[in-house]
């Protein structure tokens, strides 16, 4: 029988509603696990224990009075240190903002609180939500629960580590080029970025106005659906997933072929499973990831530099790694930036043309397994194009699902959908989750 912390949101919510477990019990359990394990993981930068317990008691009183707010009533979750929340600093991992306390909650936090969730605290992010890992940020980088010598990925790595190690039931992050989905892939959980623009970014740290989006980190597709619906600007963006057959899928085979052997192996496995279940499959060998990654990098560094160049002043306590990445924006001229915007439109048109006869595209979540955390390369992501950048550039929904284990580390697949067709993507991801081997989480 599963212990409470091993349950999904969809499972624990029913126990809360039926009074088989209280919000206070779950909150104490999460706080105890954070105290016991997070000293090894660095997934949280702050936890407000007093407020958590106070809110849990209040939500339990509501249940006893017959008021049940819904599926996250009394469920402990966490948010990235990029979302404004009263009583907690929004540092975005930087010494520059250590004492930056917001005057109001972000829209996402308001919605989570109105839905009855318990926000345990804020998760670690790479400084300014920019690249990573950074050993000289305000806080130590989050470590991968599968192997603490490995990195979680960034920039929403703290949330991925917290969910994977089951310190909380779900987390909210931001995503500019894979910041939700890459950590999800390397930590072996679900990472979902709905169609950009579906969720308000009011009160959220901005890295790139053109490319920033918000996503969720969960243990299951159903949980991703639940959390996304709560924070979405639409009344009900998603319905509960249901399996639909007969879809047409294009696979970026050349990316799998040029990835590490452990990633290449996924292609054969997933192709066999989908073919066996009657899906129409088409592999392409010339998907040009470098164009998408280059566009994403130029737009991001240009917009970030324009907004935050004042912090490059030597008197500011900006870390070397972030300073190095941010400084690249000084070399992007107005002409370069405009060219990147034009190139983005070409990428969108090219992608839409490829996808016209298909429903989904499958490509790697990452080209390697989780790297060691002691890497010293400030340009790690710039030097290694990420498959996750495609969705941000094109402006489409994307989801990462853990698939198998290799050398003790999780491997995942990434699925891209069409703009605005989030429900279809969730339905297909739900099917993938069903045909995958039974998934487990790291033993701490």
Secondary structure, DSSP 8 states (H G I E B T S, - for coil): ---GGGS-HHHHHHHHHTTSS-HHHHHHHHHHHHHHHHHHH--EEEE-HHHHHHHHHHHHHHHHTT----TTTT-EEEEETTB-BTTBB--TT-GGGTT-B-SS--HHHHHHHHTT-EEEEEE---GGG-SS--TTSSS---EETTEEEEE--SSSHHHHHHHHTTSSS-EEEEESSSTTHHHHHHHTSEEEE-STTSS--TTB--S-TTT-EEEEEESSHHHHHHHHHHH-SSTTS----------EEEEEHHHHHTS-HHHHHHHHHHHHHHHHTT-EEEEES---HHHHHHHHHHHHHHHHHHHHGGGGSTTS---HHHHHHHHGGGG--HHHHHHHHHHHHHHHHHHHHHHTT-SEEEEES-SSS--BTT---TTHHHHS--TTHHHHHHT--EEEEEEEEETTEEEEEEEE--TT-HHHHHHHHHHHHHHS--------
